Amino acid sequence: MRSVVALPAVMALAGLCLAQGTSVPPRAGESVAPGIPDRSEQGTSTGPGRKGTAPTRPADGVPASSDPGSPVEKDQPSSDPRARRERDAWRRTHAGDAYQYRVDDAHRLVFATCLDEESHAEMTRMVARQADQQAATLFDALPADEVFVAIATPADVRREFPPGSTTEGMYEHPRRRIVTADIGAVLRHEYTHAMHFGHMERLGQPHAMWVQEGIAALYERYELADDGEIVFLPSHRHNQARAVAGQRSRRPIAAMVRMTPAQFMAASEQLYPVARSFFEFLADRGALRRWYRTYVRTFDEDRSGVAALEQALGAPLDAIERQWRDWVLARPAVDLAAGHAERTVGIDVASATDGVAVRRVARGSAAHRAGLTVGDVITAVAGSPIRSVREWAEASSALRAPTVPIAVRRGTERLELILRWEGRRADRGHAGQHPHGIDRAGTRAAALDRAPHLSES
């Protein structure tokens, strides 16, 4: 994803959609959600409570939904063999000992990963906690079918996607398969698709593209507390959304929600940030879950999601867009000058499957004094996992404290090193300072989005 926003592409599409004025149906042969049967088109009622499914006993510690008309899903695994077939095919085509194969029966996940034991355990725990949070707050249940997750080597990822592709990960619902080399933002994004597609399939509702991608992008960066409280953290996408919001003569939300899938994807680099920002806004207003429930309930009447927005927020779309614009412009831009803000780290890094690999260490720098060496893989900063170059940029640009612990993998050895900035005053009065010296100004979800986890692996 490039950090510069190409506004003309967004606005050209905005002009097209606004001129039409109404929700645009997909073109012939154009699929909103591949593999999702559209029960409305088949003449089958899809409203909440009309699927004939048995009520589900809430898991211990998770309250039953109090939303009127909230869909009740049967939380029973199917015998669908696709995920295990994908696992077996992966094993046949990736011979050797680069991968380990595991199954999380509780969360219906089938893994092939190139990670070591500790990174594999951290990754599976992250996915399980996210699955539980999303099942408890948005999607009602885990997917009925198992999902195959391949955490691949960079070389194998390149072989999985077309030559020249910049794709970092993908979820294919007809195959029940995720492939990625990034166990951070990309994996969180793609697994959200798996959860969302599972819900869409149970409902028979192919949701709008801006909804699918906006919710998935929202979950790219967050902090999830043990009590179920989630904080959505700003990312590089926030800066792009601010650039779009700054064009006050334009209406990007009104345009986005009326686009066909092809129109949305044609401007995806510009619209993913807008969609993520809008869902951050909904979460900050305590309206994310309320809107989603309303969207599911009113899907047959309005697939665009506009009617659900106006009902959930009690305002017309124009007013909602103005509120979003004021909200996003009031939030400062995210500093992405990795390690070159108040605390220069002194390293160059490259992607590694479980973190970022150190490629150069400047002599006399904080990294050099800490004992970092070329080839080390940084996996966490101040307790926050680092799973990609982008996450390193976001974390290292926010360093404030005079000393910051970092977790490092050196071959098979795990180390904790301390970055120190001698003779520099700590910025103790910095607003929003997070423990251990990293800023974590984020969007804190309201009470409806705070539910206990169903379980943790």
C-alpha positions as CSV (number, residue, x, y, z in Angstrom):
1,M,0.0,0.0,0.0
2,R,1.5,3.3,-1.0
3,S,1.3,6.1,1.5
4,V,0.4,8.8,-1.1
5,V,-3.3,9.1,-1.8
6,A,-4.2,9.4,-5.4
7,L,-7.3,11.6,-5.0
8,P,-8.3,11.8,-8.7
9,A,-9.1,8.1,-8.8
10,V,-11.3,8.4,-5.7
11,M,-13.0,11.5,-6.9
12,A,-13.6,10.2,-10.5
13,L,-15.5,7.2,-9.0
14,A,-17.2,9.5,-6.4
15,G,-18.6,11.6,-9.3
16,L,-19.8,8.5,-11.0
17,C,-21.6,7.1,-8.0
18,L,-23.0,10.4,-6.7
19,A,-24.4,11.1,-10.2
20,Q,-26.4,7.9,-10.0
21,G,-27.6,8.8,-6.5
22,T,-28.7,5.3,-5.5
23,S,-27.2,2.0,-4.5
24,V,-25.6,0.4,-7.5
25,P,-26.3,-3.3,-8.0
26,P,-23.4,-5.5,-9.0
27,R,-23.0,-6.0,-12.8
28,A,-23.9,-9.3,-14.4
29,G,-21.3,-11.9,-13.4
30,E,-19.8,-9.6,-10.8
31,S,-19.7,-11.3,-7.4
32,V,-19.8,-9.2,-4.1
33,A,-18.8,-12.2,-2.0
34,P,-17.6,-15.3,-3.9
35,G,-19.0,-18.5,-2.5
36,I,-21.9,-16.9,-0.6
37,P,-25.4,-18.0,-1.7
38,D,-27.7,-15.0,-2.0
39,R,-30.9,-16.4,-0.4
40,S,-32.8,-13.2,-1.1
41,E,-32.4,-13.8,-4.9
42,Q,-33.4,-17.5,-4.3
43,G,-36.6,-16.3,-2.7
44,T,-35.6,-17.5,0.8
45,S,-36.3,-15.2,3.7
46,T,-33.0,-14.0,5.3
47,G,-34.2,-11.9,8.2
48,P,-33.1,-12.6,11.7
49,G,-34.9,-15.4,13.5
50,R,-36.3,-16.8,10.2
51,K,-33.6,-19.3,9.3
52,G,-35.0,-22.2,11.4
53,T,-31.8,-22.6,13.4
54,A,-31.9,-23.8,17.0
55,P,-31.1,-21.3,19.7
56,T,-27.6,-21.3,20.9
57,R,-26.7,-21.6,24.6
58,P,-24.4,-18.7,25.4
59,A,-20.9,-19.7,26.4
60,D,-20.0,-19.2,30.0
61,G,-19.3,-15.6,30.7
62,V,-20.7,-14.3,27.4
63,P,-24.1,-12.7,27.6
64,A,-26.7,-13.5,25.0
65,S,-27.3,-10.6,22.6
66,S,-29.8,-8.1,23.8
67,D,-30.3,-6.6,20.3
68,P,-33.9,-7.0,19.1
69,G,-34.1,-9.3,16.2
70,S,-30.5,-10.3,16.6
71,P,-29.8,-13.5,14.5
72,V,-29.4,-16.7,16.5
73,E,-26.8,-19.0,14.9
74,K,-26.3,-22.7,15.4
75,D,-22.7,-23.0,16.6
76,Q,-22.0,-26.5,15.5
77,P,-19.0,-27.5,13.2
78,S,-19.8,-29.0,9.9
79,S,-18.1,-32.0,8.3
80,D,-16.8,-29.9,5.4
81,P,-13.4,-31.3,4.4
82,R,-12.1,-28.4,2.4
83,A,-9.7,-27.0,5.0
84,R,-8.1,-30.4,5.6
85,R,-7.8,-31.1,1.9
86,E,-6.0,-27.8,1.5
87,R,-3.7,-28.8,4.4
88,D,-2.9,-32.1,2.8
89,A,-2.3,-30.5,-0.6
90,W,0.1,-28.0,1.0
91,R,2.0,-30.8,2.7
92,R,2.4,-32.6,-0.6
93,T,3.6,-29.5,-2.5
94,H,5.9,-28.3,0.3
95,A,7.9,-31.3,1.2
96,G,10.6,-31.1,3.9
97,D,10.6,-29.8,7.5
98,A,9.9,-26.1,6.8
99,Y,6.4,-26.4,8.0
100,Q,4.6,-27.7,11.1
101,Y,1.0,-28.8,10.9
102,R,-1.4,-28.2,13.8
103,V,-5.2,-28.1,14.4
104,D,-7.1,-25.9,16.8
105,D,-10.3,-27.8,17.1
106,A,-11.9,-25.3,19.5
107,H,-11.6,-22.5,16.8
108,R,-11.9,-24.7,13.7
109,L,-8.4,-23.8,12.4
110,V,-6.1,-26.0,10.5
111,F,-2.5,-24.7,10.3
112,A,0.6,-25.1,8.2
113,T,3.2,-22.7,9.6
114,C,6.9,-22.0,9.0
115,L,7.2,-20.5,12.5
116,D,9.2,-21.8,15.5
117,E,7.2,-23.0,18.5
118,E,7.1,-19.7,20.4
119,S,6.0,-17.6,17.4
120,H,3.5,-20.3,16.4
121,A,2.0,-20.3,19.9
122,E,1.8,-16.5,20.0
123,M,0.2,-16.4,16.5
124,T,-2.4,-19.0,17.3
125,R,-3.3,-17.3,20.6
126,M,-3.8,-14.0,18.7
127,V,-6.1,-15.5,16.1
128,A,-8.1,-17.4,18.8
129,R,-8.6,-14.3,20.9
130,Q,-9.6,-12.3,17.8
131,A,-12.0,-15.0,16.8
132,D,-13.6,-15.1,20.3
133,Q,-14.0,-11.3,20.4
134,Q,-15.5,-11.1,16.9
135,A,-17.9,-14.0,17.6
136,A,-19.0,-12.4,20.9
137,T,-19.5,-8.9,19.4
138,L,-20.2,-9.0,15.6
139,F,-20.5,-12.4,13.9
140,D,-22.4,-14.4,16.6
141,A,-20.3,-17.6,16.1
142,L,-17.2,-19.1,14.7
143,P,-17.4,-20.1,11.0
144,A,-19.3,-23.4,10.7
145,D,-16.5,-24.9,8.6
146,E,-12.8,-25.3,9.4
147,V,-10.4,-22.7,7.9
148,F,-6.9,-23.6,6.6
149,V,-4.3,-21.0,7.5
150,A,-0.9,-21.2,5.8
151,I,1.8,-19.0,7.3
152,A,4.2,-19.3,4.5
153,T,7.8,-18.4,3.8
154,P,8.3,-15.3,1.7
155,A,9.4,-17.4,-1.2
156,D,6.3,-19.6,-1.0
157,V,4.0,-16.6,-0.7
158,R,5.5,-15.2,-4.0
159,R,4.8,-18.5,-5.7
160,E,1.2,-18.5,-4.5
161,F,0.3,-15.1,-6.0
162,P,0.7,-13.9,-9.6
163,P,4.1,-12.6,-10.8
164,G,4.5,-9.0,-9.9
165,S,1.7,-9.0,-7.4
166,T,2.0,-6.9,-4.3
167,T,-0.6,-9.1,-2.5
168,E,0.6,-9.9,1.0
169,G,-2.2,-12.3,1.9
170,M,-5.5,-13.6,0.8
171,Y,-8.6,-15.4,2.1
172,E,-10.4,-17.6,-0.5
173,H,-13.8,-18.6,0.9
174,P,-14.6,-21.3,-1.7
175,R,-11.4,-23.1,-0.6
176,R,-11.6,-22.0,3.1
177,R,-8.0,-21.0,2.8
178,I,-5.8,-18.1,4.1
179,V,-2.2,-17.7,2.8
180,T,0.1,-15.1,4.2
181,A,3.7,-14.5,5.4
182,D,2.6,-11.7,7.7
183,I,1.3,-12.8,11.1
184,G,0.4,-9.3,12.1
185,A,-1.9,-6.9,10.3
186,V,-2.4,-9.0,7.2
187,L,-3.3,-12.1,9.1
188,R,-5.7,-10.2,11.3
189,H,-7.3,-8.7,8.1
190,E,-7.7,-12.0,6.3
191,Y,-9.0,-13.9,9.3
192,T,-11.6,-11.2,9.8
193,H,-12.7,-12.0,6.2
194,A,-13.0,-15.7,7.2
195,M,-15.2,-14.8,10.2
196,H,-17.3,-12.4,8.2
197,F,-17.8,-14.8,5.3
198,G,-18.9,-17.5,7.8
199,H,-21.6,-15.1,9.1
200,M,-22.6,-14.0,5.6
201,E,-23.0,-17.6,4.6
202,R,-25.2,-18.5,7.6
203,L,-27.4,-15.5,6.8
204,G,-27.3,-15.9,3.0
205,Q,-26.3,-12.2,2.7
206,P,-23.5,-11.1,0.4
207,H,-22.6,-7.8,2.2
208,A,-21.3,-4.7,0.3
209,M,-17.7,-4.6,-0.6
210,W,-17.0,-1.5,1.5
211,V,-18.4,-3.3,4.5
212,Q,-16.3,-6.4,4.0
213,E,-13.1,-4.5,3.5
214,G,-13.7,-1.8,6.0
215,I,-14.3,-4.3,8.9
216,A,-11.3,-6.4,7.9
217,A,-9.1,-3.3,7.7
218,L,-10.4,-2.1,11.1
219,Y,-9.0,-5.2,12.7
220,E,-5.5,-4.8,11.3
221,R,-4.4,-2.9,14.3
222,Y,-5.9,-3.1,17.8
223,E,-5.2,-3.8,21.4
224,L,-7.4,-6.5,23.0
225,A,-7.5,-6.6,26.8
226,D,-8.1,-9.7,28.9
227,D,-11.5,-8.4,29.9
228,G,-12.6,-8.2,26.2
229,E,-12.2,-4.4,25.8
230,I,-10.8,-3.6,22.3
231,V,-9.0,-0.5,21.3
232,F,-8.6,0.1,17.5
233,L,-5.3,1.9,17.0
234,P,-4.5,4.4,14.2
235,S,-2.3,3.1,11.4
236,H,-0.7,4.3,8.2
237,R,-4.2,4.2,6.7
238,H,-5.3,7.1,9.0
239,N,-3.0,9.5,7.2
240,Q,-4.5,8.6,3.8
241,A,-8.0,9.0,5.2
242,R,-7.1,12.5,6.5
243,A,-5.9,13.5,3.1
244,V,-9.2,12.4,1.6
245,A,-11.3,14.0,4.4
246,G,-9.4,17.3,3.8
247,Q,-11.0,17.7,0.4
248,R,-14.1,19.3,1.9
249,S,-15.9,19.7,-1.4
250,R,-16.0,15.9,-1.8
251,R,-18.2,13.2,-0.3
252,P,-16.1,10.1,-0.2
253,I,-18.4,8.1,2.2
254,A,-21.5,8.8,0.1
255,A,-19.6,7.7,-3.0
256,M,-18.1,4.6,-1.4
257,V,-21.2,3.1,0.0
258,R,-22.9,3.2,-3.5
259,M,-20.1,1.6,-5.5
260,T,-20.2,-1.7,-7.2
261,P,-17.5,-4.2,-6.2
262,A,-15.6,-3.5,-9.4
263,Q,-15.7,0.3,-8.7
264,F,-14.6,-0.1,-5.1
265,M,-11.7,-2.4,-6.0
266,A,-10.6,-0.1,-8.9
267,A,-9.9,2.5,-6.2
268,S,-9.0,0.1,-3.4
269,E,-5.7,1.8,-2.5
270,Q,-7.6,5.0,-1.7
271,L,-10.8,3.5,-0.3
272,Y,-9.4,0.9,2.1
273,P,-8.1,3.8,4.3
274,V,-11.5,5.6,4.1
275,A,-13.4,2.5,4.9
276,R,-11.2,1.7,7.9
277,S,-11.4,5.2,9.2
278,F,-15.2,5.2,8.9
279,F,-15.4,2.0,10.9
280,E,-13.1,3.5,13.5
281,F,-15.5,6.4,13.7
282,L,-18.4,4.0,14.2
283,A,-16.6,2.2,17.0
284,D,-15.6,5.5,18.7
285,R,-19.3,6.5,18.7
286,G,-20.3,3.2,20.2
287,A,-22.3,2.4,17.1
288,L,-20.3,-0.3,15.4
289,R,-22.3,-3.3,16.7
290,R,-25.6,-1.5,16.6
291,W,-25.0,-0.5,13.0
292,Y,-24.0,-4.1,12.0
293,R,-27.0,-5.6,13.6
294,T,-29.3,-3.1,11.9
295,Y,-27.6,-3.8,8.6
296,V,-28.2,-7.5,8.9
297,R,-31.8,-6.9,9.9
298,T,-32.5,-4.5,7.0
299,F,-30.3,-6.1,4.4
300,D,-33.2,-7.1,2.1
301,E,-34.5,-3.5,2.0
302,D,-31.1,-1.8,1.5
303,R,-27.9,-3.7,0.7
304,S,-25.8,-0.5,0.6
305,G,-25.9,-0.1,4.4
306,V,-27.0,3.5,4.2
307,A,-30.4,3.0,5.7
308,A,-28.8,1.1,8.6
309,L,-26.3,3.9,9.1
310,E,-29.1,6.5,9.3
311,Q,-31.2,4.4,11.6
312,A,-28.3,3.5,13.9
313,L,-26.9,7.0,14.2
314,G,-30.1,8.9,14.0
315,A,-29.0,11.3,11.2
316,P,-29.0,11.5,7.4
317,L,-25.9,10.3,5.5
318,D,-24.8,13.8,4.7
319,A,-24.7,14.7,8.4
320,I,-23.0,11.4,9.3
321,E,-20.3,12.2,6.7
322,R,-19.7,15.6,8.1
323,Q,-19.4,14.1,11.6
324,W,-16.8,11.6,10.3
325,R,-14.9,14.3,8.5
326,D,-14.6,16.5,11.6
327,W,-13.7,13.5,13.7
328,V,-10.9,12.3,11.4
329,L,-9.4,15.7,10.9
330,A,-9.3,16.3,14.6
331,R,-7.0,13.4,15.1
332,P,-3.3,14.0,14.4
333,A,-1.5,12.3,11.6
334,V,0.4,9.2,12.5
335,D,4.2,9.7,12.6
336,L,5.7,7.0,10.3
337,A,9.3,8.1,10.3
338,A,10.5,4.8,11.7
339,G,12.9,5.4,14.6
340,H,13.7,8.9,13.5
341,A,11.3,10.9,15.7
342,E,12.3,11.6,19.3
343,R,14.1,8.3,19.7
344,T,16.4,7.3,16.8
345,V,17.0,3.5,16.9
346,G,19.7,3.2,14.3
347,I,18.8,0.2,12.3
348,D,17.5,-0.8,8.8
349,V,15.0,-3.7,8.8
350,A,13.4,-6.0,6.3
351,S,10.3,-8.3,6.6
352,A,10.6,-11.6,8.4
353,T,7.7,-14.0,8.9
354,D,7.6,-13.5,12.7
355,G,8.9,-9.9,12.9
356,V,11.4,-7.7,11.2
357,A,15.0,-8.7,10.4
358,V,17.8,-6.3,11.2
359,R,19.8,-5.6,8.1
360,R,22.1,-2.8,9.3
361,V,23.1,-1.4,12.7
362,A,24.6,2.1,13.0
363,R,27.6,2.3,15.2
364,G,27.0,4.2,18.5
365,S,23.2,4.1,18.1
366,A,20.7,2.9,20.7
367,A,20.5,-0.4,18.8
368,H,24.3,-0.8,18.8
369,R,24.5,-0.1,22.5
370,A,21.6,-2.6,23.2
371,G,23.6,-5.3,21.4
372,L,21.4,-5.8,18.3
373,T,23.3,-7.5,15.5
374,V,22.6,-8.0,11.8
375,G,20.3,-11.0,11.4
376,D,18.4,-10.5,14.6
377,V,14.6,-10.6,14.3
378,I,12.7,-8.0,16.4
379,T,9.4,-9.6,17.5
380,A,8.1,-7.0,20.0
381,V,8.7,-3.5,21.3
382,A,7.7,-2.7,24.8
383,G,5.5,-5.7,24.9
384,S,3.7,-4.9,21.7
385,P,4.1,-7.6,19.0
386,I,6.0,-6.5,15.8
387,R,5.1,-8.7,12.8
388,S,5.9,-6.5,9.8
389,V,8.0,-3.6,8.6
390,R,4.9,-1.4,8.8
391,E,4.2,-2.4,12.4
392,W,7.9,-1.6,13.2
393,A,7.5,1.8,11.6
394,E,4.3,2.6,13.6
395,A,5.9,1.4,16.9
396,S,9.4,2.9,16.6
397,S,8.1,6.2,15.5
398,A,6.1,6.5,18.7
399,L,9.0,5.8,21.1
400,R,9.1,8.3,24.0
401,A,10.6,6.7,27.1
402,P,14.4,6.9,27.8
403,T,14.5,3.1,28.0
404,V,12.4,0.6,25.9
405,P,12.6,-3.2,26.1
406,I,12.6,-5.1,22.8
407,A,12.1,-8.9,22.2
408,V,14.6,-10.4,19.8
409,R,14.9,-13.8,18.2
410,R,18.5,-14.7,17.4
411,G,18.4,-18.0,15.6
412,T,16.6,-20.3,18.0
413,E,17.5,-18.1,21.0
414,R,15.1,-15.6,22.6
415,L,16.5,-12.4,24.1
416,E,15.2,-9.2,25.7
417,L,17.4,-6.2,24.9
418,I,17.0,-2.6,26.2
419,L,17.1,0.4,23.9
420,R,18.6,3.4,25.9
421,W,18.9,7.0,25.0
422,E,21.5,8.4,27.3
423,G,21.2,11.9,28.6
424,R,17.8,12.5,27.0
425,R,14.8,13.8,28.9
426,A,11.7,11.5,28.9
427,D,8.6,13.1,27.5
428,R,6.6,12.3,30.6
429,G,3.9,14.8,29.8
430,H,3.1,13.5,26.4
431,A,-0.7,13.0,25.9
432,G,-1.8,9.4,25.6
433,Q,1.4,7.9,26.7
434,H,1.3,4.1,26.9
435,P,3.1,2.2,29.6
436,H,6.7,1.2,28.6
437,G,7.2,4.3,26.5
438,I,5.0,3.9,23.4
439,D,2.1,6.2,22.4
440,R,-1.1,4.3,21.9
441,A,-3.7,6.9,21.0
442,G,-6.6,4.8,19.7
443,T,-10.3,4.4,19.2
444,R,-11.8,2.7,22.2
445,A,-14.9,0.7,21.4
446,A,-17.9,1.5,23.6
447,A,-19.7,-0.9,26.0
448,L,-21.6,-2.9,23.4
449,D,-18.3,-3.9,21.8
450,R,-16.7,-5.0,25.1
451,A,-17.6,-8.7,25.6
452,P,-15.6,-11.4,27.4
453,H,-13.8,-13.9,25.3
454,L,-15.4,-17.3,24.7
455,S,-12.1,-19.0,25.3
456,E,-8.4,-18.7,24.8
457,S,-6.1,-21.3,23.3
